[in-house]
């Protein structure tokens, strides 16, 4: 069973206690800088990285943060979803 968790600047998804996807970020003041997303080869194409970006967006909203997506994948996902624009650093 897959679960999304957050620990020390990383959102991650585990499946049977194995980390299969992660999104790394750094908090700089009122900004959440998303630096990297990664999904294991066996899990690619299943939307896990997009799920992690969505969780990061929700975390940013809950904590009053704006997102700076340095990671190109996260930037693309946020740009493509109009409902995520409220947390994007302009």
C-alpha positions as CSV (number, residue, x, y, z in Angstrom):
1,X,0.0,0.0,0.0
2,X,1.4,3.4,-1.0
3,X,1.5,6.2,1.5
4,X,2.7,9.8,1.2
5,X,4.8,11.1,4.1
6,X,6.9,14.2,4.8
7,X,10.2,14.3,6.6
8,X,13.0,16.9,6.8
9,X,12.4,18.6,3.5
10,X,11.2,15.6,1.6
11,X,7.7,14.4,0.6
12,X,7.9,10.7,-0.3
13,X,5.8,7.7,-1.3
14,X,6.5,4.3,0.1
15,X,5.2,1.0,-1.2
16,X,5.8,-2.0,1.1
17,X,8.3,0.0,3.1
18,X,10.4,0.9,0.0
19,X,10.7,4.6,-1.1
20,X,9.4,4.7,-4.7
21,X,9.1,8.5,-5.2
22,X,10.3,11.7,-3.6
23,X,10.1,15.5,-3.9
24,X,12.8,17.5,-2.2
25,X,12.3,21.1,-1.0
26,X,14.0,23.7,1.1
27,X,12.1,26.3,3.1
28,X,13.6,29.8,2.7
29,X,11.6,32.2,4.8
30,X,8.1,32.3,3.3
31,X,9.1,30.3,0.3
32,X,9.1,26.6,-0.4
33,X,11.8,25.9,-3.0
34,X,11.1,22.6,-4.8
35,X,14.5,21.4,-5.9
36,X,14.0,17.8,-7.1
37,X,11.5,15.1,-7.9
38,X,12.4,11.5,-8.5
39,X,10.4,8.3,-9.2
40,X,11.8,4.8,-9.3
41,X,11.9,3.3,-12.8
42,X,9.4,0.6,-11.9
43,X,6.8,3.3,-10.8
44,X,7.3,5.9,-13.5
45,X,4.2,6.9,-15.5
46,X,1.8,6.3,-12.7
47,X,1.4,10.0,-11.6
48,X,3.3,9.7,-8.4
49,X,5.5,12.8,-8.9
50,X,2.3,14.8,-9.8
51,X,0.8,13.5,-6.5
52,X,3.8,14.7,-4.6
53,X,3.6,18.1,-6.2
54,X,0.0,18.3,-5.2
55,X,0.9,17.5,-1.6
56,X,3.6,20.1,-1.7
57,X,1.0,22.7,-2.9
58,X,-1.4,21.8,-0.1
59,X,1.4,22.0,2.4
60,X,2.4,25.4,1.1
61,X,-1.2,26.6,1.4
62,X,-1.6,25.3,5.0
63,X,1.6,27.1,6.0
64,X,1.2,30.3,4.1
65,X,4.2,29.7,1.8
66,X,4.8,30.5,-1.8
67,X,6.4,27.9,-4.1
68,X,9.5,28.5,-6.1
69,X,9.7,25.5,-8.4
70,X,13.4,25.1,-9.3
71,X,12.7,21.5,-10.4
72,X,11.6,21.6,-14.0
73,X,9.0,18.8,-13.5
74,X,7.4,20.6,-10.5
75,X,7.3,23.9,-12.5
76,X,5.6,22.2,-15.4
77,X,3.0,20.5,-13.2
78,X,2.2,23.8,-11.4
79,X,2.1,25.8,-14.6
80,X,-0.3,23.2,-16.2
81,X,-2.7,23.3,-13.2
82,X,-4.6,26.6,-12.8
83,X,-5.7,25.5,-9.4
84,X,-2.1,25.6,-8.2
85,X,-1.4,29.1,-9.3
86,X,-2.3,30.7,-5.9
87,X,0.9,29.4,-4.3
88,X,3.2,30.1,-7.2
89,X,5.8,32.7,-6.5
90,X,5.3,35.4,-9.1
